[in-house]
């Protein structure tokens, strides 16, 4: 399958979202949290890399992936540097078991914990829940190194305004500027309990958790949650 690029959005200085046109006769079907494998041709060779879909099929007309540039990354740098609107990109059908679907009759407290580009599948899930589960509440704890590296900052801000009674976002910055007014530090075994109890006022044992980010962060959060 080939998808044609509809739009490219700069999220941060090193991260772009690539929006695709839906094929007219063969629409792309996917669940929130799944990934798309792209197959660009670079220097005469086809290479494959997988990127989580940041769009939600419930709220977005265009499927989209978000690509963070990696130092020395063959495909991420190619996609960020060379793709332009109107280009076509070969892709495989969306895959992945890290996903969720909404249920309009469900009332849950969701907690999404992410860091860096781990926000990508979580954003897709958050959009889906806010759209399809009107009785559920969503909490996002999102770690970034610097304020200007917060991916989807404008999108998250607008969602938080639109769903003020259902969505709460905590930004945690590990290397903040002196005037950063928000939370500082890292998401780890100790801090996650503080964020959940003190900042969000949650019953930790009763919430439903989705984690995506560096393995070390996820291991620490999981270890902390097993105590409840």
N, C-alpha and C positions, 0 to 999 in steps of 0.2 A: 504494500500500500504506500502511496505517496500523498503527503499533505502539503498544501500550499500555504506559505506564510502570509498571514493577514496583517500582523502588526508586531512590532518589537518594542517592549517597554523597558526603560532603564530603571531598575529597582534601587540599586546602589551603584557605587563606582565600579564594582566588579561583578555585578549580578544583573542578568537580563531575563525578562519573561518573553517567551516566543509564543505568540497566539496564532493558531491555524484556522483556516477555513474548514468547515465541516464539508466532506465530500457529499455531493448531491445524491448519488445513488448508493453510497456505501458508508453510512454515518459511523463515526467512531463511538463505540459504546464502552463506558468504563465506570467503575465504582470509585468513590472518594477514597484516596489513599493508594490507589494503584499507580504503577509507573509505565512510562512509554519508552520503548527501546528505539533509538534513532540509529540510522545506518548511513552516515555521510561518507562521501568518497574524498579521501585526503591523500594527496600526492599519488593518485592512481590506485589506491587501495581502499576497499570498503572496511570500515571499522564500526563496532557496535558499542554503544554506551546507553545506560538506562537512567532516566530522569523522572522523578515523581511529577505527576500532574498537579498543578497548583489550582486549576479550575475545578468547578463542580458542575457536573452534568445537569444538576437541578437548577442552577442559577446563572450559568454562563453559556452563551450561545457558541462561543469558540473554545475548543479544547486548548490548553496551554501548558507548557512546561517552563520551569524556572531553572536557569543554569548559572551556577556560581563559578567564576573563573578560578582555576587551580594552577598554582605555579608549576609549569612544565606539563600541564594537562593537555594532551593532544587534542581531544575532542572538545572539551569545554572552551579552550582558547579559540579553536576553529569556529565553533558556533557563535561565540561572542564577537569575533573579529570579522568574519566573512559573510555570515548570513544576512540577507536583506529582504525587505518586503517583496513578495512576488516569487521568491525562490521556492522550489519544491524540495522536500526532504523525505527520503524513504524511511518508513517506520514499521515496526511490528505491532500486532494487536496489543492493547494494554493488558498487563498481567500484575500479579501480586496479591498476597493474602492479607496484607496489612491494610484493611479497609473497613468501612462501615456503611450502613444504609439507615436512613431515618425511618421512624415509625411515629405517625401523627398522634397515636394514642399513648405514647410513652412519656413519662415525666422523670427525668434523670438529672443529676448533677455531673456534668462532664468536666474533666480536667485534662487539658492538653499541655504537655511539657516538652519544650523544644529548645534547641540552640542552633545558631548559624543557619545553614541551609536546611536543617531538619524541620524548619517551619513549613516547607513546601507542601508535603502531604497533609499536614495538620490544617493548613488554611483551607484546603479542599474539604476536609471533614467538617470544619467549623461552619463553612458556608452551608453545607448540606444539612447540618443539625439545626442551624438558625432558621433555615427555610422550611424544613420538613417536620420539626418537632417543636411546635409552639409552646408546649408545656415544660420543655427542658431548659436548663441553664448551662451556660458554657463559660469556662474559666481557662485562660491561657497564661502560662508562665513561660516567658520567652527570653532566653539569654543571648546577648550579643557582646562582642568585644568592645566596640565603640558605638556611640549614638548614631553615627552616619553609616553604620553597617547593619542597621535594623532593616531587614528585608520586609517588604509589604507594609511599611510604616503608615503610609497614607490609607491603604486599604483597611488595615486594622483600626485606625482612628475612625474612619467613616462607619465601619461596621459597629464599633462601640457606641457611636452616637445614635445610629439607626436602631440598635437593639440595647438601649441603655439599661433596661431592666432585666436583660437576659445574658449579656456578654460583659465580662470583666477581663481586662488585659493587664498583666504585670510585666513590665520590661525590666530585665536585670542586666546591668552593664558591668562587665568585669574590669574594664580599663576606661572609666568615664572621664570626661572633662571636669574641671573643678566646679563648674556651674551646673552639672547634671543634677536635677532635682529629685530624680527617682531612686529606685533600689540599686545598690552597688554590690558587687561581688560575683560569686559563681553559684550556679544551681548545683547543690551537692546534698549529701546525706543529712547534714545538719540544717541547711538553709531551707530545704523543701518543706520541712515540718513547720517552720516559722511562716513561710509564705501561705501554706494551706490553712493553718490555724489562725494566725494573727492578721494577715493581710486579707484573706478571703473568708475567714470564719466558717470553714467547712467541717462537716463530719467526715474525717479522712476515710474511715472504713466504708462509708456508704457511697462514695463517689466512684465514677468510672474513669479509668485513666488510659491515655494514649501518649506514648513517648516516642520522640524521634530526635536524634542528634548524635553527638560523639558517644562512643560506647562507654567511656568512663562515666559520663554524666548519667546515662541511662542505668548503668549498674548501681551507682550510688542511690539514685532515686528509688529503684526497685527494692534495694536492700532496706531503705528507710520505710517504704510502704508495707513491707512484710511484717512490721512490728505492730500494725493496726488491724 
